[in-house]
Each structure stands twice: as C-alpha cells, then as structure tokens.
Amino acid sequence: KLPIKPGNQTFTVQWQLPQALPIHLTTAALDLGLPARNINLNIQLPQDRWVLLLGGPQMGPALLFWGVLFVVLGIAWALGKSGKAHLKSYEWVLLSLGVVAQNLGILFVLAAWFAALTWRGQQSGWAGRRYKALQIGLVCLSLLALGMLISGIPQGLLSAPDMQIHPAYDGLKWYRDYTSGLLPQAWVISVPMWVYRVSMLLWSLWIAFALMRWLKWGWQQINAGGFWPADKPKVETQQP
C-alpha cells in the first residue's frame, strides 16, 4: 500500500529479476489497471554486449545496420559478377562483411584499387611521362588501399561495431504518450562482444592469406609491359 496525500506525488517502484542477461531481453509486461500517459522505457545494456536487433513502441531507436549491409552485399555481389574488379562475388561479400561495421570507405578504396589494377593489366605499349605518372598514381593508390585495410584489422578486433543505432542517446529509450493500462514492451537481441571479436579474428586470418594472393596479382598487373621502361632515345635527322 502506498500512502497517498493531496497534491502531486512521485512513486518509484524497483525490482530485480533473478536471471542472467538473456540473448532476447524484453521489458516486463505490466497492467496498471488504469490509463497512463508519458510512458518511457529505457534499456541499459553493458558495453560488452553486441546489439543485433531491437524493437518497441514506434517512437524509439532504430537499428539501420542491416539495411546498409543488404545494400553493400548487393553491390559486392555485382562487383564480383562484373569481372572488372578481379575478386569473385563471394570474396567481395566476405570482404564487405568485415568492413561494413567499421569503415565503408575501405570498401570503396579497395574497389577502386582492384578496378584500376585490372585495367592496368590490360594496357601495353605505353611510354613517356604519362606512363610514369600512371605508375606513380597506381603505387600511391596501392599504398592507400593496403594501409586502410591493414589499419582496419586492429580496429575491428579492439573496438565495438557501429550498428548505426539512431538516435544515439545514452541507452535505448522508447516513448509512448498514452496507454489504456497495459504498458508497452521493448525488446533487444544481443550477444556477448566476444562473438564479434572471434568473428573479426577469423576474418582477419582470411584477409592475411588472401592478401598474399592479391599482392602477387597486383604486382603482375602493375608490372605488365615493364614497371619503369626507359625513355626511347630521340633520333634527330638532318637534311642536307
């Protein structure tokens, strides 16, 4: 029983459920037995949890990662089918899975790198300053692509994935302006962060072996027709 006095009053009811944090967490189902307004639901997860899905009242956070991943995987599959960026479709898909939660810029730079090297391997008979400028540009692009890819490996292993949860407030918060008695419920599906760490470790091992093949292929493309051919000597002819 609560002592109710005239005027506005605030009551806080707290309780604990004797269970470990489940993969599928749902807020408690409560029936107040009377209408209520301004209902706020707040789920605070520890930092060592990887949020996969969430839901609740219409006014609340949205997880945009899976929509972005669907689009990126479609582009990756199309890149493999095009044959203009060297890698097969499944390799582009695996590559995308490792970088989409960290930095999408890596994927675009790698796509430009593979496409440029594929085009370079089909060229021959070049010489002069334009050829040398092309070679310097390809070397710079190669260093940029490899630097971004290699630097992304420790970032993926040590940092948390960006699941693009918006709005990014402190915790997961939902709001409903009115209920007839039964409180709305919110839910979150999450797993321990070590699941993501192990996934990134396996991806990094695949990258390490694949990178050796890519570098060998890249050197063959950039060296087609000679890496730095000497300029042809100029022959001057004089008419009598």
LOFILUM-456349 format. One record per residue (C-alpha): residue number from 0; x, y, z. Coordinates in nm, 4 decimals. Layout:
+-----+----------+----------+----------+
| num |        x |        y |        z |
+-----+----------+----------+----------+
| NUM |        X |        Y |        Z |
...
+-----+----------+----------+----------+
***
This chain:
+-----+----------+----------+----------+
| num |        x |        y |        z |
+-----+----------+----------+----------+
|   0 |   0.0000 |   0.0000 |   0.0000 |
|   1 |   0.1177 |   0.3493 |  -0.0867 |
|   2 |   0.0367 |   0.6462 |   0.1341 |
|   3 |  -0.1336 |   0.8956 |  -0.0971 |
|   4 |  -0.1568 |   1.2573 |   0.0132 |
|   5 |  -0.3253 |   1.5516 |  -0.1589 |
|   6 |  -0.1190 |   1.7089 |  -0.4371 |
|   7 |   0.1274 |   1.5773 |  -0.6950 |
|   8 |   0.3398 |   1.2869 |  -0.5840 |
|   9 |   0.6010 |   1.0641 |  -0.7427 |
|  10 |   0.6398 |   0.6964 |  -0.6620 |
|  11 |   0.9260 |   0.4787 |  -0.7807 |
|  12 |   0.8887 |   0.1022 |  -0.7863 |
|  13 |   1.2015 |  -0.1038 |  -0.8398 |
|  14 |   1.2529 |  -0.4781 |  -0.8590 |
|  15 |   1.5114 |  -0.7239 |  -0.9808 |
|  16 |   1.4683 |  -1.0429 |  -1.1769 |
|  17 |   1.6929 |  -1.3300 |  -1.0620 |
|  18 |   1.8336 |  -1.4246 |  -1.4032 |
|  19 |   2.1378 |  -1.3663 |  -1.6195 |
|  20 |   2.1212 |  -1.1251 |  -1.9112 |
|  21 |   1.9442 |  -1.3257 |  -2.1861 |
|  22 |   2.0062 |  -1.3035 |  -2.5581 |
|  23 |   1.6465 |  -1.1882 |  -2.6074 |
|  24 |   1.5726 |  -0.9283 |  -2.3409 |
|  25 |   1.2157 |  -0.7981 |  -2.3063 |
|  26 |   1.0860 |  -0.5399 |  -2.0632 |
|  27 |   0.8325 |  -0.6656 |  -1.8099 |
|  28 |   0.4637 |  -0.6842 |  -1.9061 |
|  29 |   0.2678 |  -0.4750 |  -1.6537 |
|  30 |  -0.1009 |  -0.3889 |  -1.6427 |
|  31 |  -0.1605 |  -0.0741 |  -1.4379 |
|  32 |  -0.5366 |  -0.1227 |  -1.4426 |
|  33 |  -0.5933 |   0.2422 |  -1.5377 |
|  34 |  -0.4900 |   0.4798 |  -1.8181 |
|  35 |  -0.1410 |   0.6282 |  -1.8102 |
|  36 |   0.0482 |   0.8918 |  -2.0076 |
|  37 |   0.4087 |   0.9732 |  -2.0925 |
|  38 |   0.5462 |   0.6204 |  -2.0723 |
|  39 |   0.9240 |   0.5957 |  -2.1043 |
|  40 |   1.1059 |   0.2656 |  -2.1481 |
|  41 |   1.4807 |   0.2516 |  -2.1028 |
|  42 |   1.7103 |  -0.0490 |  -2.1519 |
|  43 |   2.0690 |  -0.0092 |  -2.0361 |
|  44 |   2.2989 |  -0.2791 |  -2.1718 |
|  45 |   2.6597 |  -0.3257 |  -2.0572 |
|  46 |   2.9316 |  -0.2268 |  -2.3017 |
|  47 |   3.0316 |  -0.5880 |  -2.3573 |
|  48 |   2.7089 |  -0.6666 |  -2.5466 |
|  49 |   2.6671 |  -0.6632 |  -2.9246 |
|  50 |   2.3185 |  -0.5428 |  -3.0179 |
|  51 |   2.1792 |  -0.7309 |  -3.3179 |
|  52 |   1.8085 |  -0.6376 |  -3.3231 |
|  53 |   1.5719 |  -0.4239 |  -3.1216 |
|  54 |   1.2096 |  -0.3160 |  -3.1166 |
|  55 |   0.9403 |  -0.1495 |  -2.9124 |
|  56 |   0.6989 |   0.1436 |  -2.9374 |
|  57 |   0.7066 |   0.3417 |  -3.2589 |
|  58 |   0.8904 |   0.6352 |  -3.1014 |
|  59 |   1.2270 |   0.4843 |  -3.0202 |
|  60 |   1.5676 |   0.3893 |  -3.1565 |
|  61 |   1.6142 |   0.2336 |  -3.4989 |
|  62 |   1.8921 |  -0.0073 |  -3.5962 |
|  63 |   1.9964 |   0.0780 |  -3.9524 |
|  64 |   2.2909 |  -0.1600 |  -3.9881 |
|  65 |   2.1080 |  -0.4469 |  -4.1564 |
|  66 |   1.9606 |  -0.2263 |  -4.4267 |
|  67 |   2.3035 |  -0.0831 |  -4.5054 |
|  68 |   2.4532 |  -0.4334 |  -4.5045 |
|  69 |   2.1893 |  -0.5579 |  -4.7511 |
|  70 |   2.2742 |  -0.2782 |  -4.9962 |
|  71 |   2.6501 |  -0.3262 |  -4.9553 |
|  72 |   2.6265 |  -0.7019 |  -5.0114 |
|  73 |   2.4224 |  -0.6404 |  -5.3274 |
|  74 |   2.6913 |  -0.4054 |  -5.4591 |
|  75 |   2.9637 |  -0.6550 |  -5.3591 |
|  76 |   2.7920 |  -0.9385 |  -5.5443 |
|  77 |   2.7518 |  -0.7189 |  -5.8536 |
|  78 |   3.1216 |  -0.6241 |  -5.8415 |
|  79 |   3.2184 |  -0.9898 |  -5.8473 |
|  80 |   2.9849 |  -1.0665 |  -6.1358 |
|  81 |   3.1101 |  -0.7703 |  -6.3399 |
|  82 |   3.4601 |  -0.9167 |  -6.3715 |
|  83 |   3.6118 |  -0.5674 |  -6.3616 |
|  84 |   3.7402 |  -0.5786 |  -6.0034 |
|  85 |   3.9300 |  -0.9113 |  -6.0023 |
|  86 |   3.7696 |  -1.0712 |  -5.6954 |
|  87 |   3.4909 |  -1.3246 |  -5.7158 |
|  88 |   3.1480 |  -1.2469 |  -5.5750 |
|  89 |   3.1938 |  -1.4497 |  -5.2571 |
|  90 |   3.5279 |  -1.2746 |  -5.1913 |
|  91 |   3.3657 |  -0.9328 |  -5.2220 |
|  92 |   3.0908 |  -1.0491 |  -4.9867 |
|  93 |   3.3425 |  -1.1712 |  -4.7276 |
|  94 |   3.5428 |  -0.8518 |  -4.7612 |
|  95 |   3.2284 |  -0.6426 |  -4.7135 |
|  96 |   3.1237 |  -0.8333 |  -4.4016 |
|  97 |   3.4478 |  -0.7386 |  -4.2296 |
|  98 |   3.4479 |  -0.3654 |  -4.3022 |
|  99 |   3.0809 |  -0.2663 |  -4.3146 |
| 100 |   3.0588 |  -0.2309 |  -3.9354 |
| 101 |   3.3787 |  -0.0256 |  -3.9186 |
| 102 |   3.4500 |   0.1985 |  -4.2167 |
| 103 |   3.2752 |   0.1722 |  -4.5526 |
| 104 |   3.5418 |   0.3952 |  -4.7050 |
| 105 |   3.7795 |   0.0966 |  -4.7013 |
| 106 |   3.5488 |  -0.0946 |  -4.9323 |
| 107 |   3.5227 |   0.1882 |  -5.1868 |
| 108 |   3.9005 |   0.2403 |  -5.1937 |
| 109 |   3.9616 |  -0.1334 |  -5.2399 |
| 110 |   3.7070 |  -0.1470 |  -5.5220 |
| 111 |   3.8843 |   0.1420 |  -5.6962 |
| 112 |   4.2208 |  -0.0299 |  -5.6398 |
| 113 |   4.1158 |  -0.3638 |  -5.7878 |
| 114 |   3.9418 |  -0.1956 |  -6.0811 |
| 115 |   4.2459 |   0.0219 |  -6.1569 |
| 116 |   4.4864 |  -0.2718 |  -6.1415 |
| 117 |   4.2589 |  -0.4846 |  -6.3604 |
| 118 |   4.2510 |  -0.2065 |  -6.6204 |
| 119 |   4.6276 |  -0.1549 |  -6.5902 |
| 120 |   4.6979 |  -0.5214 |  -6.6644 |
| 121 |   4.5137 |  -0.4903 |  -6.9944 |
| 122 |   4.7283 |  -0.1992 |  -7.1146 |
| 123 |   5.0573 |  -0.2261 |  -7.3024 |
| 124 |   5.2812 |  -0.0205 |  -7.5234 |
| 125 |   5.2776 |   0.2879 |  -7.3059 |
| 126 |   5.5826 |   0.5051 |  -7.2571 |
| 127 |   5.6839 |   0.8522 |  -7.1635 |
| 128 |   5.5733 |   1.0828 |  -6.8863 |
| 129 |   5.2070 |   0.9811 |  -6.8955 |
| 130 |   5.3034 |   0.6187 |  -6.8376 |
| 131 |   5.5262 |   0.7094 |  -6.5435 |
| 132 |   5.2557 |   0.9312 |  -6.3932 |
| 133 |   5.0131 |   0.6392 |  -6.4216 |
| 134 |   5.2567 |   0.4075 |  -6.2421 |
| 135 |   5.3129 |   0.6580 |  -5.9611 |
| 136 |   4.9369 |   0.7024 |  -5.9214 |
| 137 |   4.8837 |   0.3253 |  -5.9014 |
| 138 |   5.1573 |   0.2902 |  -5.6399 |
| 139 |   5.0005 |   0.5651 |  -5.4283 |
| 140 |   4.6554 |   0.4078 |  -5.4620 |
| 141 |   4.8016 |   0.0690 |  -5.3635 |
| 142 |   4.9634 |   0.2131 |  -5.0515 |
| 143 |   4.6393 |   0.3874 |  -4.9564 |
| 144 |   4.4271 |   0.0743 |  -5.0055 |
| 145 |   4.6665 |  -0.1534 |  -4.8168 |
| 146 |   4.7126 |   0.0996 |  -4.5373 |
| 147 |   4.3382 |   0.1378 |  -4.4835 |
| 148 |   4.2820 |  -0.2388 |  -4.4945 |
| 149 |   4.5650 |  -0.3248 |  -4.2548 |
| 150 |   4.4767 |  -0.0458 |  -4.0116 |
| 151 |   4.1152 |  -0.1649 |  -4.0094 |
| 152 |   4.2132 |  -0.5076 |  -3.8734 |
| 153 |   4.3170 |  -0.3962 |  -3.5204 |
| 154 |   4.0282 |  -0.1500 |  -3.5180 |
| 155 |   3.7849 |  -0.4353 |  -3.5771 |
| 156 |   3.9485 |  -0.6556 |  -3.3161 |
| 157 |   3.9596 |  -0.3940 |  -3.0407 |
| 158 |   3.6637 |  -0.1619 |  -3.0970 |
| 159 |   3.2889 |  -0.2178 |  -3.0951 |
| 160 |   3.0997 |  -0.2439 |  -3.4253 |
| 161 |   2.8983 |   0.0528 |  -3.5436 |
| 162 |   2.5452 |  -0.0861 |  -3.5657 |
| 163 |   2.4108 |   0.2587 |  -3.6630 |
| 164 |   2.1537 |   0.2871 |  -3.3849 |
| 165 |   1.9694 |   0.6202 |  -3.4119 |
| 166 |   1.9034 |   0.8301 |  -3.2191 |
| 167 |   2.2278 |   0.7584 |  -3.0342 |
| 168 |   2.1222 |   0.8605 |  -2.6852 |
| 169 |   2.2534 |   0.7222 |  -2.3587 |
| 170 |   2.0908 |   0.3797 |  -2.3583 |
| 171 |   1.7974 |   0.2510 |  -2.5617 |
| 172 |   1.4891 |   0.4615 |  -2.4953 |
| 173 |   1.1299 |   0.4334 |  -2.6189 |
| 174 |   0.8345 |   0.6614 |  -2.5584 |
| 175 |   0.4578 |   0.6313 |  -2.5837 |
| 176 |   0.2258 |   0.9179 |  -2.4974 |
| 177 |  -0.0742 |   0.7114 |  -2.3789 |
| 178 |  -0.1821 |   0.3635 |  -2.2786 |
| 179 |  -0.5149 |   0.2328 |  -2.1546 |
| 180 |  -0.3486 |   0.0279 |  -1.8831 |
| 181 |  -0.1146 |  -0.2348 |  -2.0291 |
| 182 |   0.2339 |  -0.0911 |  -2.0557 |
| 183 |   0.4124 |  -0.1263 |  -2.3921 |
| 184 |   0.7123 |  -0.3543 |  -2.4134 |
| 185 |   1.0543 |  -0.3123 |  -2.5704 |
| 186 |   1.2977 |  -0.5858 |  -2.6602 |
| 187 |   1.6617 |  -0.6262 |  -2.7582 |
| 188 |   1.8517 |  -0.9193 |  -2.9059 |
| 189 |   2.2199 |  -0.9059 |  -2.8140 |
| 190 |   2.5146 |  -1.1399 |  -2.7746 |
| 191 |   2.8431 |  -1.1076 |  -2.5836 |
| 192 |   3.1022 |  -0.8903 |  -2.7549 |
| 193 |   3.3460 |  -1.1816 |  -2.7745 |
| 194 |   3.1247 |  -1.3266 |  -3.0506 |
| 195 |   3.2088 |  -1.0239 |  -3.2644 |
| 196 |   3.5764 |  -1.0411 |  -3.1651 |
| 197 |   3.6036 |  -1.4074 |  -3.2703 |
| 198 |   3.4257 |  -1.3300 |  -3.5985 |
| 199 |   3.6705 |  -1.0485 |  -3.6717 |
| 200 |   3.9659 |  -1.2717 |  -3.5809 |
| 201 |   3.8554 |  -1.5343 |  -3.8332 |
| 202 |   3.8003 |  -1.2608 |  -4.0923 |
| 203 |   4.1494 |  -1.1212 |  -4.0246 |
| 204 |   4.3064 |  -1.4622 |  -4.0797 |
| 205 |   4.1244 |  -1.4916 |  -4.4116 |
| 206 |   4.2449 |  -1.1435 |  -4.5088 |
| 207 |   4.6062 |  -1.2356 |  -4.4233 |
| 208 |   4.6074 |  -1.5333 |  -4.6603 |
| 209 |   4.4046 |  -1.3572 |  -4.9301 |
| 210 |   4.6279 |  -1.0511 |  -4.9192 |
| 211 |   4.9306 |  -1.2570 |  -5.0242 |
| 212 |   4.7444 |  -1.3643 |  -5.3389 |
| 213 |   4.6190 |  -1.0131 |  -5.4063 |
| 214 |   4.9669 |  -0.8593 |  -5.3753 |
| 215 |   5.1159 |  -1.1140 |  -5.6152 |
| 216 |   4.8396 |  -1.0484 |  -5.8666 |
| 217 |   4.8685 |  -0.6711 |  -5.8190 |
| 218 |   5.2408 |  -0.6748 |  -5.8878 |
| 219 |   5.1798 |  -0.8677 |  -6.2100 |
| 220 |   4.9242 |  -0.6108 |  -6.3234 |
| 221 |   5.1300 |  -0.3053 |  -6.2420 |
| 222 |   5.4407 |  -0.4600 |  -6.3994 |
| 223 |   5.2720 |  -0.5574 |  -6.7281 |
| 224 |   5.4813 |  -0.4161 |  -7.0110 |
| 225 |   5.7558 |  -0.3094 |  -6.7709 |
| 226 |   5.7317 |  -0.1196 |  -6.4465 |
| 227 |   5.9506 |   0.1768 |  -6.5427 |
| 228 |   6.0689 |   0.1455 |  -6.9041 |
| 229 |   6.3441 |   0.3723 |  -7.0194 |
| 230 |   6.2542 |   0.6574 |  -7.2479 |
| 231 |   6.3211 |   0.5927 |  -7.6112 |
| 232 |   6.6194 |   0.7916 |  -7.7379 |
| 233 |   6.5397 |   1.0763 |  -7.9686 |
| 234 |   6.6820 |   1.0448 |  -8.3163 |
| 235 |   6.7470 |   1.3684 |  -8.4935 |
| 236 |   6.7697 |   1.3704 |  -8.8695 |
| 237 |   6.9289 |   1.6466 |  -9.0664 |
| 238 |   6.8527 |   1.7099 |  -9.4247 |
| 239 |   7.1409 |   1.8181 |  -9.6490 |
+-----+----------+----------+----------+
***
